[in-house]
Amino acid sequence: MSVRQEELIEALKTVYDPEVPVNIYDLGLIYEMAVSDTGAVKIVMTLTSPFCPVGSIIAEQVRETVEKIPGVTSATVDLVFEPRWTRDRMNPTAKAILG
């Protein structure tokens, strides 16, 4: 059973930064998503700030959420801060919510 990008996106849209009322996918925090033939998923993501006090909690929540998707055998999450996140990465819905 292969994991579709749409399934990953749907799952990631359930994860929120507790300080922002927008999910991490719409915020543009997800830089890369890759799924191997064996179902191993690798997520490369960032945070709105490298000083986010709950960054490790968000990353762990992403890993746990992705591992619940049928067909996923494992998930790893790499937090990166280059390139830096900017508001330009948000989708139009997120921009409308945050003003």
C-alpha positions as CSV (number, residue, x, y, z in Angstrom):
1,M,0.0,0.0,0.0
2,S,1.5,3.3,-1.0
3,V,1.0,6.5,0.8
4,R,-0.3,9.4,-1.3
5,Q,0.8,13.0,-0.9
6,E,-2.8,14.0,-0.3
7,E,-2.9,11.7,2.7
8,L,0.2,13.3,4.2
9,I,-1.2,16.8,3.6
10,E,-4.6,15.9,5.2
11,A,-2.8,14.5,8.2
12,L,-0.4,17.5,8.5
13,K,-3.4,19.9,8.4
14,T,-4.5,18.5,11.8
15,V,-1.3,19.8,13.5
16,Y,-1.3,23.3,14.8
17,D,1.2,25.6,16.4
18,P,-0.5,26.3,19.7
19,E,0.3,30.0,19.3
20,V,-1.2,30.4,15.9
21,P,-4.8,29.4,14.8
22,V,-3.6,28.0,11.5
23,N,-2.4,24.5,10.8
24,I,1.3,24.0,10.0
25,Y,0.7,23.0,6.4
26,D,-1.2,26.1,5.5
27,L,1.3,28.2,7.4
28,G,4.0,26.9,5.0
29,L,6.1,25.2,7.7
30,I,6.4,22.0,5.6
31,Y,9.4,22.3,3.2
32,E,9.6,18.7,1.9
33,M,7.7,15.4,2.2
34,A,9.1,12.2,0.8
35,V,7.8,8.6,1.0
36,S,10.0,5.6,0.2
37,D,8.8,2.4,-1.4
38,T,8.8,0.8,2.0
39,G,6.4,3.4,3.5
40,A,9.1,5.4,5.4
41,V,8.2,9.1,5.4
42,K,10.6,11.9,5.8
43,I,9.3,15.4,6.6
44,V,11.5,18.5,6.4
45,M,9.9,21.4,8.2
46,T,10.6,24.7,10.0
47,L,9.0,26.8,12.6
48,T,7.8,30.4,12.5
49,S,10.7,31.2,14.8
50,P,13.8,29.2,15.7
51,F,13.1,30.3,19.3
52,C,9.6,28.6,19.4
53,P,9.3,27.1,22.9
54,V,7.2,24.2,21.6
55,G,9.2,23.4,18.5
56,S,10.2,19.9,19.6
57,I,6.7,19.2,20.7
58,I,5.3,20.2,17.3
59,A,7.9,18.1,15.5
60,E,7.0,15.1,17.6
61,Q,3.3,15.6,17.0
62,V,4.0,15.7,13.2
63,R,5.9,12.4,13.5
64,E,3.1,10.7,15.5
65,T,0.4,12.0,13.2
66,V,2.1,10.8,10.1
67,E,2.9,7.4,11.6
68,K,-0.9,6.9,12.1
69,I,-1.5,7.0,8.3
70,P,-2.2,3.5,6.9
71,G,0.9,2.3,4.9
72,V,3.4,4.4,6.8
73,T,6.0,2.2,8.3
74,S,8.0,5.0,10.0
75,A,8.3,8.8,10.0
76,T,11.2,11.1,10.6
77,V,11.0,14.9,11.0
78,D,13.9,17.2,10.4
79,L,13.6,20.7,11.8
80,V,15.6,23.2,9.7
81,F,15.9,27.0,9.8
82,E,17.3,27.7,6.4
83,P,15.7,29.0,4.4
84,R,14.0,31.0,7.1
85,W,10.2,31.0,7.2
86,T,8.4,34.1,6.1
87,R,4.8,35.1,5.9
88,D,5.1,34.7,2.1
89,R,5.1,30.9,2.6
90,M,1.5,31.0,3.9
91,N,-1.3,30.0,1.6
92,P,-4.1,32.6,1.0
93,T,-6.4,31.0,3.6
94,A,-3.8,31.3,6.3
95,K,-3.0,34.9,5.3
96,A,-6.8,35.8,5.5
97,I,-7.1,34.2,9.0
98,L,-4.0,36.0,10.3
99,G,-4.7,39.3,8.6
